[in-house]
């Protein structure tokens, strides 16, 4: 499946779009972390939840958790909120 990576995470992937695999969002994140070590820590907190400043959309619908089912034809978009003062 195609995964759109936000600009703040390009330092892990080196590009905007990557391919990933997994039957669930958790499996996809694990696959991405195998190929791009450290990316999972930036997306998932210590309680195995999507971090508060990260949103994940699957085919335009916001994913509510890591158990979100995925299919090979899905488009996954990772969005990272900007913060600061």
N, C-alpha and C positions, 0 to 999 in steps of 0.2 A: 504494500500500500504506500501511497505517497504521504509524506509528512512534511509540513511546512514549519520550519524552525525560525523562531523569532531572532531578531538581530542580536540581542544580548547573549544568545547561546551559540552564535556562529563560531565563537572561539573553540567550541568543542567539535563542531561538524565541519567547519571550513566552508560551508555553503548554506544556501537558503532552503533547498529541497533535498530530502533524503528518502530512501526507500526503507521500509521496516516490515517486520512480520510479527504476528501474534494473534491469538484468538480473543484476547482481551486487552484492554488498555495497559494493565499491569505487565502482560507479556510483551507488548510493544515497547514499553519503557525499558524493560530488562534487555530486550534486543538492542535498543539504541545504546544502552549503557555498555553492552559488550563491545559494540563497535566504536563508541565515542565515550570512553571512560570518564566518569564524573558528572555526566549530564543528568543522571537520575537524581543525584543529591540536590541539584539546582531546581528540580521539578517536584520532588516528593519529600515530605517531611519525615521526621523520626517515628511518627505514628502511622506511616504508610498511607498518608492522604496527600492529595494534590495540594501543593503549597498555596496559601491564600492569594498570592500575587500572580498565580498562574491560572489560566483558563485553557481548557482543551475542548475543541469542537470537532465532532465527527460528522462529516457530510452536512455541515452548517448548524448542527444541534449541539448544545453544550453537554459535555459528558459530566455526569454527576459523581463518578468515582472510578476507581481502578478496575472494577468488575465490568465496566462497559464492554459489551461484546463488539468485536471487530471482524471485518471481512476483507479479503485481499483487494477488493475493488474500492474500499473506503478511502476518503481523503481526510487526513487528520491535520488540524491546524492548532499549533501551540501558540498561545498569546501570553506575553509577559507584561503586566502592568508596570508603568513607570511611576516612580515615587521620588520624593525628595522635596526640598524647599527652596 
